[in-house]
Amino acid sequence: MRVHLSKSVGDSWEPVGEGITDGDGRVGEFGGLASGRYRLGFETGEWGNDFYPFIHIVFAVDESRDHYHIPLLLSPFGYTTYRGS
């Protein structure tokens, strides 16, 4: 699945990077993230989800953490996410 990462800058979102999930459903690294608000965009329509063809998840980064794991659990008519370890 294609995943896009953007950072909130003023009233807009600036692209930071993009990747494609691997066999475990993970994207490797987007690089170091400075403190701020970020948005992950998942292109779920590519995987046949017509109801949710694209999902955005907005989250805050605190520089004191060096690793962020944000899983997306998707079903045909719903999704959930959480902060993993």
Secondary structure, DSSP 8 states (H G I E B T S, - for coil): -EEEEEEEETTEEEEEEEEE--TTS---------SEEEEEEE-GGGGT-SSSS-EEEEEEE-TT----B--EEEETTEEEE--B-
